[in-house]
Amino acid sequence: MLIGGIVTEAAGMTHGSLYSQFGSKERLVEEALDYVMAASAQNMDGAATLADYVAGYLTASHRDMPGRGCPLAALCCEMPRQSSGVRERFTNGLRGTIRQLGSRMGSALKQRQRDEEALAMVASLVGALVLARAVNDPKLSDDILRATKRRLEG
């Protein structure tokens, strides 16, 4: 499991000693997901405005450092191969991100509109970042980030 290997390496521990702390590989991954989702939420809270958050998210530096950025974009392609418990944690983190973005949208919108706009924004942000990381053409990668930023701002 990719995530477990990253955690054991970062902690300087063996797989066995780390898993004995959590009881199972899945439990370790669930706890790690909770941690990175909470850190991501704090990052969003640190942005002065929603526009500032979008501008900071859709940057070359965020694209180029997947291990230090948004866990949704970094881990989404791994989720179909994970246990139901891990996927549930990921889903809860996604729902939290949607709620958090929605809470920062204009109060003139009805709750359902805010929820829908927030869901579309998260999908656009994460999708753009995943695509920008996936292509091997630097110009296209930059264009993906720039075009998505313009669309979300306007």
C-alpha positions in Angstrom: 0.0 0.0 0.0 1.5 3.3 -1.2 0.3 5.4 1.8 1.5 3.0 4.4 5.0 2.9 2.9 5.2 6.7 2.9 4.2 6.9 6.5 6.6 4.2 7.7 9.5 5.9 5.8 8.6 9.3 7.2 8.3 7.9 10.8 11.6 6.0 10.5 9.9 2.8 11.6 9.5 -0.7 10.2 6.1 -1.7 8.9 5.6 -4.1 11.8 6.3 -1.6 14.5 4.1 1.1 12.9 1.2 -1.3 12.3 1.4 -2.6 15.9 0.6 1.0 17.0 -2.6 1.0 14.9 -3.6 -2.6 14.8 -3.9 -2.8 11.0 -2.7 -1.2 7.8 -6.2 0.1 7.2 -6.4 1.8 10.6 -3.1 3.5 10.0 -4.3 4.8 6.6 -7.6 6.0 8.1 -5.8 7.9 10.8 -3.3 9.4 8.3 -6.3 10.5 6.1 -8.0 12.2 9.1 -4.7 14.0 9.8 -4.1 15.3 6.3 -7.7 16.3 5.8 -7.6 18.3 9.0 -4.3 20.0 7.9 -5.9 20.8 4.5 -8.9 22.3 6.3 -6.6 24.6 8.3 -4.9 25.6 5.1 -8.2 26.7 3.7 -9.0 28.6 6.8 -5.7 30.4 6.5 -6.8 32.0 3.2 -8.3 35.5 3.7 -10.9 35.0 0.9 -12.2 32.2 -1.2 -10.5 33.9 -4.2 -7.2 33.8 -2.4 -7.7 30.1 -1.7 -8.4 29.3 -5.3 -5.4 31.4 -6.5 -3.1 29.6 -4.0 -4.5 26.2 -5.0 -4.1 26.5 -8.7 -0.3 27.3 -8.7 2.7 25.6 -10.2 4.2 25.1 -6.7 1.1 23.2 -5.5 1.1 21.1 -8.7 4.8 20.3 -8.3 4.6 19.2 -4.6 1.9 16.6 -4.4 3.1 15.3 -1.0 2.6 18.7 0.5 -0.7 19.8 -1.1 -4.3 18.8 -1.2 -4.9 15.2 -0.1 -7.9 15.0 -2.3 -5.9 15.5 -5.5 -2.9 13.5 -4.2 -4.9 10.4 -3.2 -8.1 10.3 -5.3 -6.7 7.9 -7.8 -5.7 5.5 -5.0 -9.1 5.3 -3.4 -10.8 2.8 -5.7 -8.3 0.2 -4.5 -8.7 0.9 -0.8 -10.9 -0.7 1.8 -14.4 0.6 2.5 -13.2 2.2 5.8 -10.4 4.1 4.0 -12.8 5.2 1.3 -15.3 6.3 3.9 -12.7 8.6 5.6 -11.8 10.0 2.2 -15.5 10.6 1.4 -15.9 12.3 4.8 -12.9 14.5 4.1 -14.4 15.5 0.7 -17.7 16.3 2.3 -16.0 18.5 4.9 -14.1 20.3 2.1 -17.4 21.0 0.3 -19.0 22.2 3.4 -16.1 24.4 4.3 -16.0 26.0 0.8 -19.7 26.5 0.8 -19.6 28.3 4.1 -17.3 30.9 2.5 -19.6 31.6 -0.4 -22.0 34.6 -0.5 -24.8 34.6 1.9 -27.1 35.7 -0.9 -27.1 32.1 -2.2 -29.5 29.6 -0.8 -28.0 26.7 1.1 -28.6 24.3 -1.8 -27.0 26.7 -4.3 -24.0 27.1 -2.0 -23.7 23.3 -1.7 -23.9 22.9 -5.5 -21.4 25.7 -6.2 -19.0 24.3 -3.6 -19.2 20.8 -5.1 -18.5 22.1 -8.6 -15.6 24.2 -7.3 -14.0 21.3 -5.5 -14.4 19.1 -8.6 -12.9 21.8 -10.7 -10.0 22.5 -8.4 -9.1 18.8 -7.8 -9.6 17.8 -11.4 -7.5 20.7 -12.7 -4.7 19.8 -10.3 -4.8 16.1 -11.1 -4.7 16.8 -14.9 -2.0 19.4 -14.6 0.2 16.8 -12.7 -0.6 14.1 -15.2 0.3 15.7 -18.5 3.9 15.7 -19.8 3.6 19.1 -21.6 4.6 21.9 -19.2 2.7 24.5 -21.2 -0.5 22.5 -21.2 -0.1 21.9 -17.5 0.2 25.6 -16.9 -2.7 26.3 -19.2 -4.9 23.9 -17.2 -4.2 25.7 -14.0 -4.6 29.2 -15.5 -7.9 28.4 -17.4 -9.5 26.8 -14.4 -8.4 29.7 -12.2 -10.0 32.2 -14.7 -13.2 30.2 -14.9 -13.6 30.0 -11.1 -12.8 33.6 -10.6 -15.3 34.8 -13.3 
